[in-house]
Amino acid sequence: MERTMQQPAPPLAVIAAALRRERDRAGISLAELARRAGLAKSTLSQLESGAGNPSIETLWALGVALGVPFSRLVEPPPSPVRVVRAGSGPRLRAEGADFYGTLLAAGVPGTRRDVYVLELEPGARRDAEPHIPGSVEHMVVSAGRIRTGPADELVEVGPGDYVTFAGDVPHSYEALEPGSWAVLIMEHR
C-alpha cells in the first residue's frame, strides 16, 4: 500500500478549543498547565489561540498534565455518521523520528479507547513518554516490520501481527522496513 507523507496539518482550531475547555474543566491557570507539561507559558498561550504547530510529544505532555487522553485534544466534536477518508484525518508528526500518527476515532465517554493509524519510516526510533495511568496499547501491523513495546521489552512484529503492552511506561516504535504502518488502539482503563 502506497502511503503519501503529504497530509493536512493538525487541526489547530480543534486543539485550541480543546486545550481551553480541558484547562477550564481542570480549574488550572495557563501558567500552571504550562508548568505541569514542561512548556513555556508563551507556547501554551499560542496553542490556545490556534497558533503554532504542536508535536505529538507536546500534546501528549499536555494530555498527561490535564489527566485526559491525547485524543481529547485533537478530536473534533462527533457527528452521527463519521467517515475518515484515507489521508484526511488529523495527522501529527513526532519530534526526531519519521513517525506520524493519525487519529481515526476517539472513545466516547464510557468506551475509553482511541484508534490511530501509525506511519513509520526507518531511521530514528520514536521514544514515547508514559501516557496517563492505566493506558494499554494494542497494535496490528499492516505493512512492513516494526520494533515496539516497553523500553525494556521490545519485540519485532510484521504484517498481521498483533502486540499489546502497557502505555503508561516508557515505550518506543521503530520502523525496520520502509513503508511500515499499523493500526493502534489506545485503551484507557
FENPE-V844440 format. One record per helix or strand. SS is the DSSP state (hx for helix, st for strand). FROM is the first residue (numbers start at 1). LEN is the number of residues. If there is no record, write none. Layout:
ss->{SS & SS}
from->{FROM & FROM}
len->{LEN & LEN}
This chain:
ss->{hx & hx & hx & hx & hx & st & st & st & st & st & st & st & st & st & st}
from->{12 & 30 & 41 & 56 & 71 & 90 & 99 & 113 & 126 & 135 & 145 & 155 & 162 & 171 & 180}
len->{15 & 8 & 8 & 11 & 4 & 4 & 7 & 8 & 3 & 9 & 6 & 4 & 5 & 5 & 9}
